[in-house]
Amino acid sequence: MQRRIDWAKINKIVEETPEVKTFLIDVPEDFTWEEGAHTHFALKGFNEGEGPNRELIRHMSISTLPNEGAIGITTRIKELCSEFKSILKTIEIGTEVALFKTHSNMPLKEEGKNIYFLTAGVGIATVRPLALKYLQNDTNVPSIHSLNVDSSAQYVFTDVFTTNEEKNFTAQYVNSRDAFYAEVTRLVQADKDGIYYIVGSNDFLKENIALLREHGVETSQMMIDKRASFLEEFFGAEAANVEVK
Ligand SMILES: Cc1cc2nc3c(=O)[nH]c(=O)nc-3n(C[C@H](O)[C@H](O)[C@H](O)COP(=O)(O)OP(=O)(O)OC[C@H]3O[C@@H](n4cnc5c(N)ncnc54)[C@H](O)[C@@H]3O)c2cc1C
């Protein structure tokens, strides 16, 4: 059976910061996704050779909710960058891109427990749809606290991630690892029973998992965007206890 590949046009490019852009893409018919989803985002030519050209494919989180009417892909493009990002630097509105294998490992867990987002840089894009879902709906989540670390101090999505006391929603941005880990420690000391979503590099995931564990947080309370086959690398043998969606 041929795998479904959707081609869709970029309809808007938002400059979030000088280095971070969001590409808003038309939603193909029958294309749906859940909050926290990632997709395979590919550029023209990726499937024209004998095998797929991996230089033209990247995993990307979808930073929007379906009710926003566009598929958002948010990424940082530095001056020195890969071939993939250098194409994105000058890509034009109207260009078609491919999307396939869309799946969410990170839906909003509505278990009556407080939720904490621990994100690095543009990793906050992954949890933006979860925050919107929480803010727009009645959910079985008592509160959300978002903590983002970005050494550039050019924070993204500050419109969504703004403290709203009425909604029990707190947003914090810090620009240093020391401040970040001090804050994680404070949060976990106050709530060992919460659900912790961790988004960033593999080292970032491992450091946070280790710190949370030191404070008694169980594997089942930690959410990372990894397939079941990779969970053991992060959680060790306990990976078997992690609920996989
Ligand atoms: C489930 C999942 C979801 C993801 N979601 C997102 C997402 O929403 N947004 C996102 O941006 N990424 C996301 N990623 C990561 C993404 O797939 C890419 O790995 C990441 O963006 C890096 O892209 P890149 O390889 O094109 O490298 P780049 O970003 O271009 O480069 C990576 C680093 O290498 C340096 N570099 C690159 N080329 C050179 C060079 N020639 N000389 C010197 N230094 C260089 C850059 O300065 C940069 O520091 C996700 C990954 C997974 C697994």
The ligand as an ORCA input file, in Angstrom:
! r2SCAN-3c Opt
* xyz 0 1
  C       9.330     14.625     16.838
  C      10.176     15.801     16.423
  C       9.614     17.062     16.312
  C      10.397     18.152     15.920
  N       9.810     19.382     15.812
  C      10.553     20.447     15.420
  C       9.955     21.737     15.274
  O       8.744     21.918     15.469
  N      10.744     22.760     14.884
  C      12.087     22.588     14.641
  O      12.753     23.565     14.265
  N      12.684     21.400     14.770
  C      11.949     20.318     15.143
  N      12.533     19.091     15.262
  C      13.983     18.960     14.926
  C      14.136     18.974     13.410
  O      13.691     17.755     12.863
  C      15.589     19.221     12.991
  O      16.392     18.160     13.445
  C      16.148     20.539     13.541
  O      15.285     21.618     13.248
  C      17.522     20.810     12.934
  O      17.377     21.044     11.566
  P      18.539     20.864     10.529
  O      19.085     19.476     10.585
  O      17.994     21.251      9.189
  O      19.740     21.746     11.005
  P      19.908     23.310     11.258
  O      18.837     23.817     12.159
  O      20.147     24.052     10.001
  O      21.272     23.248     12.025
  C      21.435     22.617     13.294
  C      22.669     23.217     13.957
  O      23.834     23.003     13.174
  C      24.428     24.235     12.797
  N      24.866     24.118     11.378
  C      24.124     23.656     10.365
  N      24.815     23.680      9.224
  C      26.044     24.174      9.536
  C      27.226     24.430      8.804
  N      27.278     24.213      7.489
  N      28.294     24.904      9.460
  C      28.233     25.127     10.805
  N      27.148     24.915     11.551
  C      26.068     24.452     10.929
  C      23.354     25.299     12.971
  O      23.875     26.587     13.261
  C      22.547     24.726     14.120
  O      23.069     25.104     15.343
  C      11.778     17.985     15.639
  C      12.348     16.706     15.757
  C      11.573     15.633     16.144
  C      12.211     14.267     16.246
*
